[in-house]
Amino acid sequence: MRLFVALDIDLAIRAELESFVRNLKSQVPDVRFVGPETYHVTLKFLGETTKLEAIHKQLRTVQAPQFQVSFRGTGFFPSAQRPRVFWAGIEAGPELAALAERIDAALGPLGFAREKGPYHPHLTLSRKGSGNPHSRHAPGNSGFHRVQQILSSTQPPDFGTMTAREFFLYESRLSPSGASYAKLERFELG
């Protein structure tokens, strides 16, 4: 199983993001955006593993408070000059990074490598190849540069704020049409 741990996105914020992307799609049809059903905030990527029951057990030990998360602004990884991922920004207090660290620490004893750098949350809106390993239709830098031009003439978008009350263990299933995600278990915060 290919697994990751993430926050889900409230429906109202998901709708704002979907409207924003729909508007961009009409102006930049050569950029392939991820589907709104895949929107999430990754806390820890685990990759292929068979340790499902042990992961469940360790994640049940994670204690963290509920906290506010705001979704605003956009950007590109690794840089605007060489864009490969177009993302929506995430702003939160130290609780979000602390949750990611607690999850990282809980899963370390199971052999999952600890994160090397600081946690940088984002919500992927488009990526070169859009997550499909067999995709021949990958947005070139010209498509992302057109997105940059469009966004440079507008105010940074504000998609809304939500309270993170839970996180989930997800399974990622890859197929020729792209990735799909299934929630395997819910873990409450607070």
N, C-alpha and C positions, 0 to 999 in steps of 0.2 A: 504494500500500500504506500502511496505517496501522500505524506501528511504535512500539515502546517497548523499553527495556532494563530487565531486572529480575532479581532473585534468585528462584529457585524455593523452595518450602517443603518440608522433609522430610515424608515420609509420616506419621510419628508425630505431628508437630505438626499437620499437616493433619487427622488423625483427632480430635485433641483439640479443635481449632477447630470441626470438623463436629459433634461431640457437644454442645459448648456452644451452637452455633447451633440445633441440633435441639431442645434444651431450651427455648430462647427462643421458637422458632417455635410450640411447643405453647401457650405462654402469651400470645403476641402475634401472632395469625394475620394481622392486617392489615398487618404489616411484611414487605416482600419482601426477602429476603436474597440476596446473590450466591451462586452455586454454588461448592462447594469446589474444583472444577476450575479456577476462576479466581483462587484465592489466589496472591498473589505480592507481592514488595516492589519497587515501581517505583524504578529508579535514574535514569531519564531518559525522558520522553515525547517522541517525535519528531513524531508526527502523520502526516499524509499526505505521502508522499515517493516519488520514483522513484530515489533515490540508493542503492539496496540494495548494490551492489558496493563503492562508496566507503565506506559505513558499515561493512561487514564488514572492509574493510582498516584503517580507523581503530580499530575496536574490538580488532583483533588486536594493536595496539600498547600497549594498556592493561596495565600491570603493577601488581599489588597482591597482598598476602599473603592467605592464608586467615584467617578470623576467626570469632569466636563471635557468634551473634545469638540473643537471647532474646525470646520473645513472651509478654507479660504485660500485664494491665490492659486497660481499654477506655476509650473516650472518644468525643466528637462534634466534628465540624467544622461550621460555623466556631466554634460555641460550644454549650454545653449548653442555653442559652436559645433558640437558633435552630438546632437540629440539622438538617443536611442529609446528613451522612455519619456512620455509626456504624463505629468502627474498633477493631481490636486493637492494642495498643501494641507497639513494637519497641524493644529496648534493645541497644546494641552499643557497643563502644569507638570510638575515632576512626577506625578502619579503614573502617567503613561509609560515613561522610560523605566520607572521602578517596577511596574508590572512586567514589562518585557524582561528586565533583569531577573526578577523572581522566577519567571517561567524558564529562562535560560539556566538559572542555578538549579531548579528542580529537575531538569532533564539532563543535566551534565552527568550525574552518576549512571545514566543509562548508556553513556557513550556518545551522546550528541555533542559535537564541538561547541565550545563556548564562543560567543560573538567576540570578535577581536576589537572592534571599534565602538564608538558611541551609537546609540540607537537613533536612526533618522526616519521617522514615520512619514509615509506618503500614501496616496491612493492612486494606483495606476489607472490612467484613462486610455492610453494607447502605448504600444511598444512595437518596435520594429519586428515584424513577424507576428505580432499580436498573440504570442504565446503558443502558436501552432508550430511545432517543430518541422512540419512538412510544407509550410506555407511558401508559395511562390510569390504571393502578393504581399510584399513587405513595404511599408511606407518608407520612401527614401527621405533623405534629409531635406529635399526640396518641399515635400509635403509638410514636414515639421517646421520648416522655415516659413512657409505660408501661414501656419497656425501662429507662429511668433508675430508675424506682421499683423494679423487680425487682432491679436490680443494686445499689441502695443498701442492700439488706438482706443482701448476701452479701459474702464476701471477694473482692478483685480476683482474677480468674482468672490462673493461670499455665499457659500452654500448652506450655512446654518451651523447650529451647535446642538449637541446631544449629550445626554448623560450615559456614560458607559456603565452598564449594570451587570455585564456578563462578558465572558469570552468563550470561544468555541474551539474544539478540535475539528479540523476539516480534513476530508480526503479530496485530493486533486486527481481527477481522471482525465488523462490526455487522449485525444482522438484527432483524426485528420481535420475535423472542423474546429479544433481548439480545446481549451481546458474547460471542464465543468467541475463544480465544487459541491460537496455534500457535507452537511454538518453531522458529525458523529456523536458529539457530546457537548453539553452546555455546562459552564462553570460560573457560578454566581460571584459577583464582587460585593463587598460591603460587609 
